Amino acid sequence: MTTVYLCEKPSQGQDIARVLGATRKGNGCRSTSSEDVVVTWCFGHLLEMAPPEAYDPALKSWALDTLPIIPAQWRLVVKPSAQRQFTVIKKWLGRASRLVIATDADREGEVIAREVMVLCGYRGAVQRLWLSALNDVSIRKALSQLRDGAETHPLYLAGMARARADWLVGMNLTRAYTVLGRNAGYQGVLSVGRVQTPTLRLVVDRDRAIEAFTPSPYWTITSTLVPQGVAAPAFRAHWQPPVEHCDNQGRCINETVARTVAQQCSVTGAQAQITDCKKERKVAPPPLPYDLNSLQQEAGKRFDLSGDQVLEAAQALYEAHKITSYPRTECRHLPTSMHHEAPDVLRAVLAMEPELASLQPMLDMSRRTKAWNDTEVEKASHHGIIPTVASVDLTRLSTTERQVYGLIRRQYLIQFLPDHQYDATTLTLSVQGHPFLAKGKATVEPGWTRLFPSSKSTPQDGDDQQDGRGDQGMVPALPEGTSCAIQSVDCDRKMTTPPARYTDGTLIAAMKNIAKMVTDPKLRAVLRDTAGLGTGATRANIIATLKKRGFIEKKRGHLVSTEQGRQLIDALPSAITNPDTTAAWEQALEDIATGTGTLDDFMRRQLDWLNTVVTYAKGQTLSALAATVKDNALPCQCGGSATGTAKSWRCAACGNTVWKTTFGKKLTVNQTAGLLAGKTVPLKGLVSKKGKKFDAKATLTDGKVQLSFD
């Protein structure tokens, strides 16, 4: 009688095996000596949905008349890289009398396990291990509370519905619009996806809002005041204009009124009087540890790292160096059972960074902030990202890995520093009968802000709190009735500014908070509960795909939509680009997961929707996209023209191809144009397979770039 525990990843399996006493190493598994308990694992998704040509070889060619493609019987295939591990799992499931699903405690984790069970033909007893943290205490507790497999089966149905619907959209609409694009002369792939496309629309809409923005003037009045009769420093107060002279942001847009008020406040002998004073001692707890998206946002702001760069570094810290916990999490809280490990984690951190020893006397390792919250952790499949008890030589880390590790380490250590305390003072004044306001903040106890040494380090955690580093305009607490002399009055004309362009970090934040774009209150609530567009683990990859496809590009640290990206959004029906569609889908998927909806009903509605949008697509020509292709064509030596895709320039007439990145170097348009014209182009900074840089001359010969060194 063998019980098999099926985990999502090797590290997870090894942690569970240790607690179960399954310490004998096997091929892709761990077991007890008697093999009555076997722990094996996947590598995330071992299986993938079969491509169209697996159903019909004729579908390998992309054509409008073959659409829509709707499988009669859905198929899963083993990824080539996972075949060996799948064979191991299949062997053990064939011997199992009981299977315990031990994948991540979420919809995708359920899908990973059950799709393997289906392909292996497992029909035995099933239980579910519901686990969010991989420390020994949490594992033992979860093992003592195994759930019946039927309890979580609806999660699998919801995940399967999501996967099939995404396949239908991606395969059918990507093919449809790519064929339309090729008919217009565009040779790249016009990929369409349920999450990818609304994300592209975010960037396109933001760019167009910036371009259409017309600056408008507004006026501010700032007065420097000197308290009379008391020993107190001068301070600055700001005019509070009447609402009837303001825009919807509270800014005065009436120059005449502003100039008149400034003049009245500047007359000889003018006085200001305190009409109200509020001084409040405020306490700010430390921000929470990071989840993946908040880590990507902070690293993007501080170090200009893209989301996929941060994910790659965080994954290396977890897998290769083992000094941080699992990074693909959407939870920022920690299980209370891990609190006792704090001294060991601190020792590991100090072993790597002895310069932090001066901080040790300030750390209270018994302190429990709001980060330690079992209720929040149980809602997720993983806890927040924190350092582990392992140590390495930090010089072995890349620069990006050190930067990301520093953020993770900091966010954990501040949980054991005191709260930040500051005095917030607000003075209400009357200056010649006009209302003014002065606000200031004075630090009382730096607390956790000691690890935020500059204003550039403001924690970007989404918490509604003060960051509290330093004083922000000293404002004395003056009693009501205190008079102040007017030292100066400045009336300034300012201009409104457009919204900021997206960065990787702010686009990830917008995807997570996409509910703000949805107008229907019910759908907005759904998106908020389901964390918006994509998941914490997929958002960076979606942005990277949009870059790869040439729909967005990075310019001076910001993400900007390309003309191809804009034309694609314009060509697609709003049902695909609008986040409302994602909200409606998530509502239906949630109904399936809770048992109030069925897979069959969901798929029936999906097929009706798909037929409608494919029929719409077949009636389009993408003529506007053709204009962008013409504008971006380069002349070829054969007399034809080469059009650009995300990766290359290719001449449709003769097939001459110049890859945009050649021998590790990103070519300029001028260099590419020279090669296509038949010229010899000197290239510097090429990179060999061994990573060494070199210079060479390049020519386009037999349709390919050839190098010479004479």
Order of alpha helices (4+ residues) and beta strands (2+ residues): beta-alpha-beta-beta-beta-beta-alpha-beta-alpha-beta-alpha-beta-alpha-beta-alpha-alpha-beta-beta-alpha-beta-alpha-alpha-alpha-alpha-alpha-beta-beta-beta-alpha-alpha-alpha-beta-beta-alpha-alpha-alpha-alpha-alpha-beta-beta-beta-beta-beta-beta-alpha-beta-beta-beta
